[in-house]
Amino acid sequence: MNMTQSAPKHPSFILIVDDLPENLQVLGNILRVAGYHVTPAVDGLQAFKIIEKRRPDLILLDVMMPGMGGFEVCARLKASQATREIPIIFLTAKSETADIVKGFELGAVDYVTKPFRKEELLARVDTHLSFQRAKQELRELNTTKDKFFSIIAHDLRGPFNGFLAFTEWMIGNISDYTQDEIVEILEKQHRSAKSLFALLENLLTWSRIQRGVMKYTPEDVWFGCLVNDILTLFQTTAEQKHIALRNEVPHKLIAYGDQNMIETIIRNLISNAIKFTEPGGMIDVSAKDEKQWVEVTVSDTGVGIDQETISALFRIDIKDSRVGTAGEKGTGLGLILCKELIEKHGGKIWIESEIGKGARFVFTLPKFECSPDVLD
């Protein structure tokens, strides 16, 4: 049977813990040739020092070592929240049946017997790394599912209940209000409806991405014209908060990407900027040519963002509970969606901000057609 391993696209990091140099050399050579990144440790103490600096994807652990033995190392790793999920494969002799059983009881996932057989070693390592990746993907899917149902349960249900209560109340009380008062009330409901519609659009787009059914259709995009059209859509909302919108994108600048996705990105970033900018503030959209990329910046003179919040804004498992300068609420889904759509283009997004000094959301898009490897 041909057990030749192809090098992983992103090499897994494997820690080998064994007190015998010849074992470290044999195992290391087999795994490196297969494309893995390998680091050796001659005892448990050295292993823990390595793990503190970088968490391995898998550990090959010898049972019999002087000082801290393999069982003790395994027990300590499984007792820690930070390391308990690392798969451990014990290295043991054929006759040590009791050791194999004890290893499983401590939380090891497998064992490899000495002398080592290349095919068996690679098969076991690959199996458990694949299983670990599948577990991580499942955790991410569950997090996505929880976010989805949280939005449906709270962020959609609440406004709809409000609309139902409002219409019921209006039916019985509309005669008590003047024409001007009715217009004012309806304007507030209209703003709420627009906000809810934007959330629904984001939710549907995000859902299509998660299901892998969102089609990527790239084309040349005249960026200045696109930004101008989007700013026009937000003009009324900005005027209500006395916020100035400015388009500083060069007129002839062309990006390459899916126009609908790019519209969604810019629309969400501008909406976010309006939400967190005080009355009398300003929002600028600018872009510059960076060789093969277009670098786009949406900046505002708003309240700013602290570094701890910045690090969590693009994480789906952490809810963005910030409230806008006029009491606006959101789900945080818009920024998560922006990141996913930008990465779909092969670009990246980052935030530059300080409390009280506004924020700059910067992202990149390809200027020319990229290869499929970049966009997949």
N, C-alpha and C positions, 0 to 999 in steps of 0.2 A: 504494500500500500504506500502511496506517495504522501508523506506527511509534511512536505515542504511548506513553511509558513511565509506568507507575504508580509512585508513590513506594514504595521498599522499606520494609518494616516496621521494619528496623534499617538505616538508611542506611550504605552502604559509604563508606569514607574513601579518596578518590582524590587523589593528589599530582600536580600538573602542573608540569613543569620546562621552562621555555622563557624565553629572554632577551628575547623580544618581547612587550611589554605587550598589544598587540592580540590576539595569539594566546591569551594567558592569559585575556583578557576573553571572547573568543568561546567557547573551550572551557569556561571556568568557567560561563558563562551556560547553555550547552546542558546541562551535567551537573547544575547546581543545579536547573534546571526539572524535570529527570527524577528529582529526589529524592535525589541523591547529596550527600555532604558533601565539599567541595572546598577544597584549600589550594594556593596557587600558590608557586612558587619561581623566582627569576630566574636561578639558576645552580646548579652542582653542590654548591658549599659550603653554600649556604643549604638545599638539599635534604637534605643529610646532617644538618644541625642539626635540621631538622623531624623526620626519621626517628628520630633519637635520642630525641626526646620522645614520639613516637607512630608506631607502625608502620602504614604505609598498607596498604590492601587491594589497591591497584593503582597503578601509576605510569605516567603519560603523559610520555615523555621525548624532548625534541628532540635530534636528532643533532648539528646544528651550533650550538655555543654557544662564546663566547669563554672562554678559560681552560680549565677542565675540561670537555671535550666530553662528549656523550651516551654515546659508546662507553666512555670511561674511567669514567664514573659507573656504567654498567651492569656493567662488569668488576669494580669494587670491591664493588658490591652482591652479585653472584653469588659472590664470593670469601668472603663472610662467612656463617657459619652462621645468624646472626640474621636476615638479609635475603634469602638466596638463593631463598627460596620465593615472594617477592613477584613477581607477574606484571608484566612491563614491556612496554608498547606504545610503539614508537618513532614519533615524528612526523617525517616526511620528505617531500621533493619527489618527484614522479612519476619524474623522470629518474634518480634516485639508486639504480639497481638494485644496484650494488655495496654501497652502504650497507645496503640491506635484507638482503642475504645475510650481511654481516658482523654485523648485529644479531642475526640468528638464531643465528649461530655463537657469539656471546657469551652467549646464553641468553634473549634476548627472545622473547616468545610471539607477537607480531604487530606490525603497523605500520599507521599511518593516514597517508594522503597529504594534502598541502596542495594547494589549499584544502580546508578541512574540510567534509565533508557530514554533516549532523546524523544522518541515518538510519544511515549507515555507522558513524559514531563510536559511537552508542549500541548498535548491534548488536554491534560488536566488544567494547566494554567489558562489556556484559551477558553475552556468551558466556564471556569469560575469568573474570569474577567467579563465574559459575555453576559453571564447571569447577573453580575454586579451592575453592568451598564443597563440591563433590562430593569432591574429594581429601581435604579435612579430615574429612568424614563417613566416608570409607573408612578413614582412619587411626584414627578413633575406633572404628569397627567392628572393625578388626584388633586394637586394644588390648583391646576387650571380649572378643573371641574368645580372645586369649592368656590373659586373666585366667580365663576359663571353663575352658580346658583345663588351666591351672596348678592350679586348685582340684581338678579331677578327678584329675589326675596325682599330686598330693602330699597335699592335705588330705583327700581321700576315700579314696584308695588306702591311705595309711598306716594309718589306724584300722582299715580292713577287714582288712588283713594282720595287724594286732595281734589282732583278734577271732579270726581263723582259727588263728593260732598258739596263742592262749590256750585255745580249745576243744580243740585237738589235745593240748595239754599236760595239760589237765584229765582227758581220757579216760584217759591213762596214769598219772596221779599223784594222782587225787582221794582215793584211800584213805590217802594219807600225811598228810592234813590233818584237823583237828578240824572239828566243825560250825561253831563260831564263826569259825574261819579261813576256811572256805569262804564263809560269809556276808559277811565283810569283803571278800574277793576279788570276789565277785559284786556287791557294792555299788559297788566301783570301776569294774567293767565297765559297770554300769548307768548311772553318771554319764557315762562315755565314750560310751555309746550315746545318751543324751539330747543330749549335745553334738553328736554326729554327726547326729542327727535334726534338730536346730535348723539346722545347716549345710545339710542337704538342703532343708529348707523355704525357707531364704533363697535357695539356689541356684535352686530351681524358680520362686520368685516373681520373682527378678531376671531369669531367662530369659524369663518371660512378658512382663515389661516391655520387654525388648530386642526381642522379636518383635512387640510392639504388640498382644498378644492379652489383656492383663489388663484386665478390665472394671472401670470406675469406677462404683460404685453409691452415691452419697451419700445420707445420711439424718441426722436429728437423733441425736446420740450423747450419752447421759448420761455425762459424762466421769468424774465421781467414782466411779460404780459400775464403769465399765470398768477404771479404774486399780486399784480394789480387787480385782477378779477376777484381774487380771494379777499383782499382788503376791502373791496367795495361791498362784499357780503357782510363784513363786520362793521361797516361805517356807522350804522344806526346804534348798534350795541356799544361801540366805543364812545359815540357822542353822548349817550345816556350817562356815562361816567366821566365825560369831559376829557377823554384820552385821545391824543393825536396819533394817527397811524401814518407811517412814512415808508415808502418803497424806495430803497437805495440800490436795487439790483440793476446792474448795467443792462441797457436795453437789448443789446445783441448777444447776451450770454445764453448759451444753449447747454442744457444738461441732457443726459441720456437715461431714460427710465420709463416706468409705467406712470402715465400722467394722472390717472385716478388715484394711485397710491401716493404720489407726490402731493396731490391736492389734500388728501387726508392728513398727511404729515404736517403740512404748513397750517392747515385749518386748526388742527389740534394744538399746535404750538402757539398760534396767535390767540386762540380761545383761552389757553392757559395763562398767557401773558396779560390779557385783559382782566382775567379773574384776580390776579395778584398785583395789579397796578392801582395805585391810589388815584382819585380824581385829579385831573390836571397833569397827569403823567404822559409819557410818550413811549410808543412801541415802534422799533425800526426793524425792517427786514432787509438784509444786505447779503451779497454773495460775491465771491471772488474766484478767479481762475487759478487752480493749483495743479498745473501739468495735466494729469489724466483725471483729475477730480474737480468738482465744483464744491467749494466750501460755503455753506449757507449758515447765516446767523440770524436768529430772532432774539432781539435784545429788548429789554424794558427797563423802566426806571422805578420798578415796583419794590416790594418789601424785602426781596432777597431770600436766599435759602441757606440754611446752615449746612455744614459739611456732612453731618450725620444723616440729615434728611436727603441730601443729594445722593448718598450711597444707597438709599433705599427706594428712590423714585421709580426705578425701572425694574423693581422686583415684584413679581406677581403675588408672592406670599406675604407682602406687607402692605396694608391698606394706607393710602395717602389720606390722612384725616384733616389736612389743612383746610381752613375756610377762607374764601376770598375776601377782598377788602370791602365788598358790599354784602357779605354774608353768603356768597355763592358756595355751594357744596359740589363735590365731585366724587368720582370713584377711583381716580388714578389710572383708569384703563386707557385713557387717551395717550399718556406718555409711554405706557407699555406697548401700545399699538404702534406708536411712532418708531420705537426701537426695532420692533419686529419688521416693519416695512422697510426701514432704512437698511437693516441687515439683509433683507431680501435683495436689495440692490448691490450688496457687497460693500456698503458704506458703514459708518459708525457715527455715534452721537455722544456728546459729552456736555457737561454743564459747568459754567464758570460763574460763581456768584458769592456774595457776602451779604450778611444781614444788613438791611437798610441801604444797600447799594445796587439794587436791581439784580437782574439775572441775564445771562447770555446762554441760549441753547444753540449749540453749534453741531451741524451734521454735514456729512459728505455724501455726494452722489457722483456716479461716473460721468465723465464728460464725453467719452467715446464708448462705443459698444465693447463690453467686456466679454471675456470668454465664459462659457457656461460654468466652468469650475469656480469662478468668482461669485457667480450669482446663485449657485445651488447651495 
